[in-house]
Amino acid sequence: MSHNRMRMARGDLGALIAALSDRGYRILGPTVGDGAIIYDELESDTDLPVGWGEDQSPGAYRLVRRQDQAVFGFTLGPHTWKKFLYPAEERLFQVTLEGMSFQPEAPAGVKQAFFGVRACERQALSILDRVFLENEHVDSGYAARRRDTFIVAVNCTTSSPACFCASMGTGPEHRGDFDLCLTELLTPKRHDFLVEAGSAVGEAIMKEVPHCEADEADVAQAEKQIEATAKEMSRSMDGDNAAQLLSRNLEHPRWHEVADRCLSCANCTMVCPTCFCSTVEDTTDLTGDHAERWRRWDSCFNQDFSYAAGGHARSSTMSRYRQWLTHKLSGWHEQFGTSGCVGCGRCITWCPVGIDLTEEVAAIRAADGAVAATSKAEDCHA
Amino acid sequence: MNMTAAPAKKPKLAVWKFSSCDGCQLSLLDCEDELLAIAEAVDIAYFPEASRATQPGPYDISLVEGSITTPHDVERIHEIRKTSKLLITIGACATAGGIQALRNFADVEEYIRIIYATPEFIDTLATSTAVADHVTVDFELRGCPVSKGQLLELLNATLNGRKPNIPNHSVCVECKQAGHVCVMVAHGTPCLGPITQAGCGALCPHYDRGCYACFGPKESPNPASLTQTWQESLDVPERQVKLALRTFNAGAEAFRKESLKHGQ
């Protein structure tokens, strides 16, 4: 696959969207909505959050006007791409009593383009692919939606205080696995994009969009901006090291301290780009002649998530928080070969009380081996 | 499911009212499109709000609206329990004492003296309490008012002998599932969603309002942590914290206890 670097003027971004649209792609990407940058359907480049940025801190997010007209001058909002591949609710099958007919859903494929996927988010998609596709049980709905998903990646040229992809090795620069990759080149004198094609379809699309060959200065500027973005990230987490650290500190007193703050509201798992847990619900009509099975997003923070034959395995918030963090950072390695965390920081910003997983890991590390004085019996085997 | 049996006798349904505004019973009447199907599936034997024709008990399913506020209520709920196979409470009054549970924090005798010209005619309890505080309840359907969809789901599940799909997790789960932007994080609006049980479909956050906790406390709620953030990060005055917890579900234990930390 050739990785020709191209230069596209800012003014031709609309042509790229139009080219994708002409090929039948539904364009999904960032746009301003309800006081945040969310992912929704885009009709043209004017729907993008041009000139918008955001302030983020644990438990707080504010949309702010930038001084410039950057198209990608923001980082991440509350939405993730998973909602377009793995919707919050999905019918799995229907059963009709008469004739006992059983109709599994035949998920329709969709031609969709994710416009503006960040490096950490691309890593999250790889993780979801592993969970739903690269497994003996392939999820047919996910597979159908993923098949024709075109990825327009964006290298980050700005970071938020919530970001810690640099320390997790998941960003801010893409390392392949995209159809097209954009780096915004913005100075007071110019506004262009460095474009790299990562697939034949990506190359073909660019033939329909005005561009020229990038020069060394373009590439150098892109590299400089990405490097600066990596350097400005103040938050960090040693993801690989966290796996062993957490698994040997299951009785650490810090779990109880964080549980005092944790609301077990599940916001962190809802905004996490890799959390994929679900529940299934059976419904019937009043007569009982027709039944359906639906799958919905669930969370390990919900009590009923661990309900099994007569009781809840994790009734305390402490055991739920510990389950989430140890699965995300530790168990995930054994299960899927990587960390479940990509360093996007959404769980930090969108926690209503601002619990910061990097801080929790650091606190456990600072008192490695400490054991809580009292440990409820139910939590020991949770 | 038994496919060969003759059509079973329709279960008898009764709808009872205690201290309440009738809004939850109205949710049943509001099931317009589904009401005929409900009437097909059950024998509506006692529902004074809908019909003067009543049949005597016993009843297979009793839906109880309202809270227990008088000595007569206490007697009556025990009678209803005796005559009902399944007793389901509907709404914040029946499940937590309702807005009238604000009396639980005050001196009812004083109220009576101030308000009624002839206080001796008033025969009331000092508290407004949930039905479950008096008799065994088979299922509590939350909400002020209850959600029509959840009420139908509950009846449907009961008639079909399956577990109702009525989650006890936070409002945040359904808020995020709907794709709403968090009003607390993104707008700084105090929201009770993280400690409140789902059921409304995150109605208020959808309209950029904080959650008012109409569905009462979620399972394992942590109001202390949420209200601390309200006060420290959102500058909510302590009195407002107390008042936010003292609405339709003021009598729910988790809200009652936390509200008392912020004033009498």
Interface residues (C-beta under 8 A of the other chain):
Chain A: G33 D34 G35 A36 I38 G59 A60 Y61 R62 L63 G77 P78 H79 K83 A88 E89 L97 D260 R261 C262 L263 S264 C265 A266 N267 M270 V271 E281 D282 T283 T284 D285 L286 T287 G288 R296 W297 S299 F301 N302 Q303 D304 S315 S316 T317 T349 W350 C351 P352 V353 G354
Chain B: M1 M3 E34 A37 I38 E40 A41 E153 L155 N156 A157 L159 N160 R162 N165 P167 N168 H169 S170 C172 V173 K176 Q177 A178 G179 H180 V181 C182 M184 V185 A186 H187 G188 C191 G193 P194 I195 D208 K218 E219 S220 P221 N222 A224 S225 L226 Q228 T229 S233
